[in-house]
Amino acid sequence: GSHPQLEDTAPRIVEHPTDVLVSKGEPATLSCKAEGRPAPVVEWYKDGERVETDREDPRSHRTLLPGGSLFFLRILHGRRGKPDEGVYVCVARNYLGEATSRNASLEVAGE
């Protein structure tokens, strides 16, 4: 059967992202670290929508780091669009459940 192994644990967030203020064109990192067995899969959501990283789009300026943090090569910000600004949340999942981090806002300084 598919009984959970005794050692398996549901994910929990051990490092939550914090609010960041960043200048446009600069790199930024939103931290997130999750533990669990099996190792949880981490996804990021911005304003409720899943964030695409270079795993889905090789040209993306956003990279999911091995630990689960979200790294921005450079913050994109133009007069017409603020694609990186918003409220982010990190979600870690495995077959036993999921854990959601605190909200962290990414704000772009100086317009």
MDTraj code that builds the backbone (N, CA, C; nanometers):
import mdtraj as md
import numpy as np

residues = "GLY SER HIS PRO GLN LEU GLU ASP THR ALA PRO ARG ILE VAL GLU HIS PRO THR ASP VAL LEU VAL SER LYS GLY GLU PRO ALA THR LEU SER CYS LYS ALA GLU GLY ARG PRO ALA PRO VAL VAL GLU TRP TYR LYS ASP GLY GLU ARG VAL GLU THR ASP ARG GLU ASP PRO ARG SER HIS ARG THR LEU LEU PRO GLY GLY SER LEU PHE PHE LEU ARG ILE LEU HIS GLY ARG ARG GLY LYS PRO ASP GLU GLY VAL TYR VAL CYS VAL ALA ARG ASN TYR LEU GLY GLU ALA THR SER ARG ASN ALA SER LEU GLU VAL ALA GLY GLU".split()
xyz = np.array([
    [0.0814, -0.1204, 0.0000],
    [0.0000, 0.0000, 0.0000],
    [0.0842, 0.1245, 0.0000],
    [0.0208, 0.2380, 0.0010],
    [0.0952, 0.3637, -0.0029],
    [0.0899, 0.4319, 0.1328],
    [0.1179, 0.3544, 0.2368],
    [0.1212, 0.4141, 0.3702],
    [0.2412, 0.5064, 0.3800],
    [0.2233, 0.6214, 0.4455],
    [0.3389, 0.7094, 0.4628],
    [0.4485, 0.6374, 0.5408],
    [0.5710, 0.6562, 0.4960],
    [0.6833, 0.6034, 0.5721],
    [0.6925, 0.6815, 0.7022],
    [0.7399, 0.6128, 0.8066],
    [0.7465, 0.6778, 0.9369],
    [0.8328, 0.8033, 0.9336],
    [0.9383, 0.7994, 0.8524],
    [1.0309, 0.9129, 0.8522],
    [0.9798, 1.0279, 0.7660],
    [0.8795, 1.0021, 0.6835],
    [0.8323, 1.1075, 0.5946],
    [0.7586, 1.2150, 0.6735],
    [0.7805, 1.3386, 0.6354],
    [0.7157, 1.4495, 0.7052],
    [0.6593, 1.5488, 0.6042],
    [0.5500, 1.6103, 0.6416],
    [0.4911, 1.7153, 0.5589],
    [0.5858, 1.8344, 0.5561],
    [0.5783, 1.9140, 0.4512],
    [0.6690, 2.0293, 0.4417],
    [0.6427, 2.1313, 0.5515],
    [0.7484, 2.1988, 0.5899],
    [0.7314, 2.3189, 0.6718],
    [0.8335, 2.4202, 0.6248],
    [0.7927, 2.5457, 0.6331],
    [0.8801, 2.6549, 0.5907],
    [0.9733, 2.6876, 0.7070],
    [1.1034, 2.6787, 0.6831],
    [1.1991, 2.7089, 0.7899],
    [1.2623, 2.8470, 0.7718],
    [1.2539, 2.9005, 0.6507],
    [1.3000, 3.0380, 0.6291],
    [1.1976, 3.1085, 0.5421],
    [1.1370, 3.2129, 0.5984],
    [1.0327, 3.2857, 0.5274],
    [1.0936, 3.4017, 0.4500],
    [1.0304, 3.4381, 0.3376],
    [1.0778, 3.5567, 0.2657],
    [1.0455, 3.6826, 0.3457],
    [1.1245, 3.7860, 0.3248],
    [1.0980, 3.9150, 0.3883],
    [1.0794, 4.0199, 0.2792],
    [1.0140, 4.1286, 0.3159],
    [0.9911, 4.2372, 0.2197],
    [1.1243, 4.2881, 0.1659],
    [1.1284, 4.3167, 0.0370],
    [1.2493, 4.3743, -0.0202],
    [1.2148, 4.4998, -0.0982],
    [1.3075, 4.5943, -0.0899],
    [1.2993, 4.7175, -0.1669],
    [1.4224, 4.7168, -0.2562],
    [1.4022, 4.7247, -0.3864],
    [1.5143, 4.7072, -0.4778],
    [1.5052, 4.8098, -0.5904],
    [1.6195, 4.8505, -0.6389],
    [1.6220, 4.9432, -0.7521],
    [1.6030, 4.8656, -0.8811],
    [1.5360, 4.9300, -0.9765],
    [1.5131, 4.8577, -1.1021],
    [1.6457, 4.8306, -1.1708],
    [1.6527, 4.7159, -1.2386],
    [1.7758, 4.6758, -1.3045],
    [1.8731, 4.6054, -1.2129],
    [1.8448, 4.6071, -1.0827],
    [1.9327, 4.5407, -0.9864],
    [1.8846, 4.3979, -0.9618],
    [1.9750, 4.3107, -0.9159],
    [1.9314, 4.1765, -0.8782],
    [1.8608, 4.1780, -0.7425],
    [1.7808, 4.0770, -0.7180],
    [1.7117, 4.0663, -0.5892],
    [1.6871, 3.9197, -0.5592],
    [1.6772, 3.8880, -0.4318],
    [1.6463, 3.7514, -0.3908],
    [1.5357, 3.7527, -0.2866],
    [1.4362, 3.6670, -0.3073],
    [1.3352, 3.6430, -0.2056],
    [1.3671, 3.5066, -0.1459],
    [1.3969, 3.5049, -0.0170],
    [1.4395, 3.3798, 0.0463],
    [1.3207, 3.2911, 0.0777],
    [1.3433, 3.1616, 0.0629],
    [1.2459, 3.0656, 0.1109],
    [1.3181, 2.9338, 0.1262],
    [1.2980, 2.8703, 0.2403],
    [1.3606, 2.7406, 0.2601],
    [1.2574, 2.6509, 0.3260],
    [1.2407, 2.5331, 0.2691],
    [1.1415, 2.4407, 0.3217],
    [1.2073, 2.3079, 0.3533],
    [1.1562, 2.2422, 0.4564],
    [1.2031, 2.1081, 0.4900],
    [1.0861, 2.0118, 0.4794],
    [1.1198, 1.8873, 0.4588],
    [1.0190, 1.7835, 0.4514],
    [1.0793, 1.6607, 0.3879],
    [1.0147, 1.5469, 0.4075],
    [1.0576, 1.4249, 0.3404],
    [0.9374, 1.3613, 0.2766],
    [0.9400, 1.3310, 0.1496],
    [1.0477, 1.3677, 0.0561],
    [1.0619, 1.5199, 0.0428],
    [1.1787, 1.5607, -0.0055],
    [1.2071, 1.7037, -0.0184],
    [1.0940, 1.7716, -0.0944],
    [1.0376, 1.8762, -0.0357],
    [0.9228, 1.9396, -0.1012],
    [0.9616, 2.0157, -0.2282],
    [0.8648, 2.0246, -0.3168],
    [0.8786, 2.1058, -0.4369],
    [0.8301, 2.2454, -0.4016],
    [0.9096, 2.3466, -0.4366],
    [0.8749, 2.4839, -0.4023],
    [0.8244, 2.5568, -0.5258],
    [0.7144, 2.6276, -0.5082],
    [0.6635, 2.7155, -0.6131],
    [0.6399, 2.8522, -0.5520],
    [0.6509, 2.9541, -0.6363],
    [0.6263, 3.0907, -0.5916],
    [0.5005, 3.1441, -0.6581],
    [0.4279, 3.2250, -0.5843],
    [0.3099, 3.2915, -0.6385],
    [0.3252, 3.4409, -0.6134],
    [0.2853, 3.5194, -0.7126],
    [0.2857, 3.6643, -0.6982],
    [0.1435, 3.7121, -0.7189],
    [0.0906, 3.7814, -0.6182],
    [-0.0475, 3.8311, -0.6248],
    [-0.1419, 3.7174, -0.6661],
    [-0.1141, 3.5978, -0.6149],
    [-0.2027, 3.4846, -0.6396],
    [-0.1755, 3.4061, -0.7663],
    [-0.0833, 3.4519, -0.8502],
    [-0.0547, 3.3791, -0.9743],
    [0.0835, 3.3176, -0.9696],
    [0.0927, 3.1963, -1.0254],
    [0.2200, 3.1268, -1.0189],
    [0.3277, 3.2030, -1.0950],
    [0.4442, 3.2087, -1.0347],
    [0.5571, 3.2795, -1.0952],
    [0.6322, 3.1838, -1.1869],
    [0.6511, 3.2232, -1.3102],
    [0.7311, 3.1424, -1.4020],
    [0.8782, 3.1716, -1.3779],
    [0.9578, 3.0654, -1.3743],
    [1.1021, 3.0818, -1.3599],
    [1.1700, 3.0209, -1.4814],
    [1.3026, 3.0201, -1.4780],
    [1.3751, 2.9661, -1.5933],
    [1.3540, 2.8153, -1.6085],
    [1.2872, 2.7530, -1.5120],
    [1.2542, 2.6115, -1.5318],
    [1.1484, 2.5953, -1.6394],
    [1.0535, 2.6896, -1.6434],
    [0.9486, 2.6841, -1.7463],
    [0.9918, 2.7586, -1.8717],
    [1.0656, 2.8665, -1.8528],
    [1.1046, 2.9513, -1.9649],
    [1.2523, 2.9841, -1.9521],
    [1.3353, 2.9214, -2.0345],
    [1.4805, 2.9414, -2.0227],
    [1.5231, 3.0874, -2.0353],
    [1.4381, 3.1706, -2.0959],
    [1.4742, 3.3108, -2.1117],
    [1.4329, 3.3946, -1.9915],
    [1.3670, 3.3326, -1.8953],
    [1.3172, 3.4083, -1.7815],
    [1.4314, 3.4707, -1.7021],
    [1.4040, 3.5883, -1.6437],
    [1.5040, 3.6547, -1.5597],
    [1.4902, 3.6110, -1.4144],
    [1.3978, 3.5165, -1.3907],
    [1.3777, 3.4671, -1.2545],
    [1.4251, 3.3235, -1.2457],
    [1.5012, 3.2950, -1.1407],
    [1.5574, 3.1619, -1.1227],
    [1.5143, 3.1075, -0.9879],
    [1.4718, 2.9812, -0.9868],
    [1.4443, 2.9142, -0.8610],
    [1.5744, 2.8519, -0.8135],
    [1.6262, 2.9013, -0.7016],
    [1.7526, 2.8493, -0.6497],
    [1.7301, 2.7128, -0.5862],
    [1.8361, 2.6310, -0.5772],
    [1.8207, 2.4944, -0.5255],
    [1.7514, 2.4864, -0.3891],
    [1.7745, 2.5838, -0.3022],
    [1.7111, 2.5783, -0.1714],
    [1.5643, 2.6198, -0.1711],
    [1.5200, 2.6833, -0.2791],
    [1.3813, 2.7276, -0.2855],
    [1.3644, 2.8780, -0.2955],
    [1.4757, 2.9531, -0.2807],
    [1.4663, 3.0985, -0.2923],
    [1.4429, 3.1385, -0.4381],
    [1.3858, 3.2563, -0.4545],
    [1.3582, 3.3091, -0.5877],
    [1.4573, 3.4215, -0.6150],
    [1.5357, 3.4042, -0.7212],
    [1.6386, 3.5019, -0.7548],
    [1.6004, 3.5751, -0.8824],
    [1.6082, 3.7075, -0.8778],
    [1.5823, 3.7921, -0.9947],
    [1.7166, 3.8418, -1.0467],
    [1.7472, 3.8090, -1.1698],
    [1.8714, 3.8538, -1.2328],
    [1.8770, 4.0064, -1.2328],
    [1.7670, 4.0654, -1.2711],
    [1.7535, 4.2111, -1.2630],
    [1.6043, 4.2386, -1.2547],
    [1.5704, 4.3394, -1.1783],
    [1.4305, 4.3743, -1.1607],
    [1.3816, 4.4490, -1.2840],
    [1.2762, 4.3974, -1.3448],
    [1.2191, 4.4618, -1.4630],
    [1.1151, 4.5623, -1.4170],
    [1.1246, 4.6810, -1.4724],
    [1.0349, 4.7872, -1.4281],
    [1.0345, 4.8935, -1.5351],
    [0.9194, 4.9176, -1.5916],
    [0.9132, 5.0210, -1.6948],
    [0.7963, 5.1136, -1.6673],
    [0.7831, 5.2140, -1.7492],
    [0.6710, 5.3064, -1.7301],
    [0.5383, 5.2327, -1.7460],
    [0.5365, 5.1380, -1.8382],
    [0.4094, 5.0710, -1.8677],
    [0.3864, 4.9483, -1.7806],
    [0.4957, 4.8867, -1.7369],
    [0.4756, 4.7621, -1.6646],
    [0.5643, 4.7512, -1.5433],
    [0.5106, 4.6899, -1.4416],
    [0.5888, 4.6631, -1.3209],
    [0.5800, 4.5135, -1.2952],
    [0.6412, 4.4345, -1.3831],
    [0.6163, 4.2901, -1.3787],
    [0.6665, 4.2208, -1.2524],
    [0.7608, 4.2822, -1.1828],
    [0.8162, 4.2130, -1.0669],
    [0.7608, 4.2634, -0.9341],
    [0.6950, 4.3796, -0.9390],
    [0.6456, 4.4357, -0.8142],
    [0.5204, 4.3598, -0.7715],
    [0.5091, 4.3358, -0.6416],
    [0.3898, 4.2677, -0.5950],
    [0.4141, 4.1941, -0.4654],
    [0.3150, 4.1154, -0.4270],
    [0.3231, 4.0382, -0.3034],
    [0.3492, 3.8920, -0.3392],
    [0.4577, 3.8392, -0.2834],
    [0.5003, 3.7041, -0.3164],
    [0.4770, 3.6107, -0.1987],
    [0.4528, 3.4857, -0.2321],
    [0.4408, 3.3832, -0.1293],
    [0.5034, 3.2563, -0.1859],
    [0.5659, 3.1821, -0.0974],
    [0.6364, 3.0610, -0.1364],
    [0.5560, 2.9421, -0.0830],
    [0.5317, 2.8422, -0.1683],
    [0.4529, 2.7254, -0.1300],
    [0.5374, 2.6006, -0.1518],
    [0.5484, 2.5200, -0.0474],
    [0.6258, 2.3955, -0.0557],
    [0.5288, 2.2788, -0.0443],
    [0.5447, 2.1805, -0.1340],
    [0.4521, 2.0669, -0.1347],
    [0.5269, 1.9343, -0.1435],
    [0.4740, 1.8361, -0.0739],
    [0.5052, 1.6971, -0.1050],
    [0.3769, 1.6163, -0.0870],
    [0.3856, 1.4824, -0.0961],
    [0.2615, 1.4055, -0.0975],
    [0.1874, 1.4107, 0.0357],
    [0.2526, 1.4565, 0.1403],
    [0.1872, 1.4631, 0.2705],
    [0.1154, 1.5956, 0.2949],
    [0.1398, 1.6932, 0.2082],
    [0.0717, 1.8207, 0.2302],
    [0.1498, 1.9368, 0.1746],
    [0.1129, 2.0561, 0.2196],
    [0.1814, 2.1746, 0.1718],
    [0.1935, 2.2766, 0.2825],
    [0.2907, 2.3647, 0.2672],
    [0.3128, 2.4727, 0.3626],
    [0.3280, 2.6013, 0.2840],
    [0.2740, 2.7085, 0.3375],
    [0.2790, 2.8378, 0.2709],
    [0.3535, 2.9364, 0.3590],
    [0.4425, 3.0108, 0.2974],
    [0.5210, 3.1086, 0.3736],
    [0.4379, 3.2329, 0.4028],
    [0.4951, 3.3193, 0.4821],
    [0.4373, 3.4528, 0.5003],
    [0.4445, 3.5285, 0.3676],
    [0.3622, 3.6318, 0.3562],
    [0.3686, 3.7180, 0.2390],
    [0.4919, 3.8070, 0.2466],
    [0.5523, 3.8313, 0.1320],
    [0.6633, 3.9256, 0.1248],
    [0.6371, 4.0169, 0.0054],
    [0.6521, 4.1465, 0.0261],
    [0.6288, 4.2354, -0.0860],
    [0.7611, 4.2777, -0.1468],
    [0.7626, 4.2805, -0.2790],
    [0.8787, 4.3300, -0.3510],
    [0.8390, 4.4652, -0.4077],
    [0.9144, 4.5659, -0.3671],
    [0.8842, 4.7009, -0.4104],
    [1.0051, 4.7548, -0.4856],
    [0.9777, 4.8304, -0.5905],
    [1.0863, 4.8880, -0.6687],
    [1.1042, 5.0337, -0.6278],
    [1.2269, 5.0668, -0.5906],
    [1.2570, 5.2000, -0.5385],
    [1.2742, 5.2997, -0.6516],
    [1.2405, 5.4242, -0.6212],
    [1.2784, 5.5347, -0.7071],
    [1.2275, 5.5271, -0.8487],
    [1.1276, 5.6036, -0.8788],
    [1.0797, 5.6091, -1.0168],
    [1.1092, 5.7465, -1.0718],
])
top = md.Topology()
chain = top.add_chain()
for i, resn in enumerate(residues, 1):
    res = top.add_residue(resn, chain, resSeq=i)
    for name in ("N", "CA", "C"):
        top.add_atom(name, md.element.get_by_symbol(name[0]), res)
traj = md.Trajectory(xyz[None], top)
